[in-house]
Amino acid sequence: MPKMKTKRAAAKRLTVTGTGKLMRRTPGFRHLLRSKSTSSKRRAARDKQVAPGHTPPLLRCLPFGL
């Protein structure tokens, strides 16, 4: 059997919590922050959970869980 490799693109973008959920960054928090409201910036500063329907294929990209 060949070695299982981690998809590096997924590893750089996702983290696995202790309970097995996937967390992702909120988009839109890199630039043009002056025009965004304080509340939207506050929401974007927190990480979000990946939708449950998207989780199984993404977990297959991370065979060792990070």
C-alpha positions in Angstrom: 0.0 0.0 0.0 1.3 3.5 -0.7 1.4 6.0 2.0 -1.7 8.2 2.7 -0.9 11.8 2.0 -2.6 14.8 3.6 -4.1 17.3 1.2 -1.9 20.3 2.1 -4.5 22.8 0.8 -7.1 21.5 3.3 -4.5 21.3 6.1 -3.7 25.0 5.7 -7.3 26.1 5.8 -9.0 23.8 8.3 -8.4 22.7 11.9 -10.0 19.7 13.6 -11.3 20.2 17.1 -11.0 17.7 19.9 -14.6 16.5 19.2 -13.9 16.0 15.5 -15.5 19.1 14.1 -13.9 21.1 11.4 -13.3 24.8 11.9 -12.6 27.3 9.1 -11.7 31.0 8.9 -14.5 33.5 8.0 -13.9 35.0 4.6 -13.6 38.7 3.9 -11.3 39.7 6.8 -8.1 40.5 4.9 -8.5 43.9 3.3 -11.0 46.8 2.8 -11.8 46.7 6.5 -12.5 50.4 6.7 -15.7 50.0 4.8 -17.0 47.1 6.8 -19.1 47.6 9.9 -17.8 46.9 13.4 -20.3 44.1 13.9 -19.4 42.3 10.7 -15.7 42.6 11.5 -16.4 41.2 15.0 -18.3 38.3 13.5 -15.5 37.6 11.0 -12.8 37.6 13.7 -14.2 34.3 15.0 -13.8 31.0 13.4 -16.8 29.2 11.9 -17.7 25.5 11.9 -17.7 23.8 8.5 -21.2 22.8 7.4 -22.1 19.2 8.4 -22.7 18.2 4.8 -19.2 19.3 3.7 -17.4 17.7 6.6 -17.0 14.0 5.4 -15.1 14.7 2.2 -12.9 17.2 3.9 -12.1 14.8 6.7 -11.0 12.3 4.0 -8.5 15.0 2.8 -7.0 15.0 6.4 -6.4 11.3 7.1 -4.3 12.0 10.1 -6.5 14.6 11.6 -3.9 17.3 12.1 
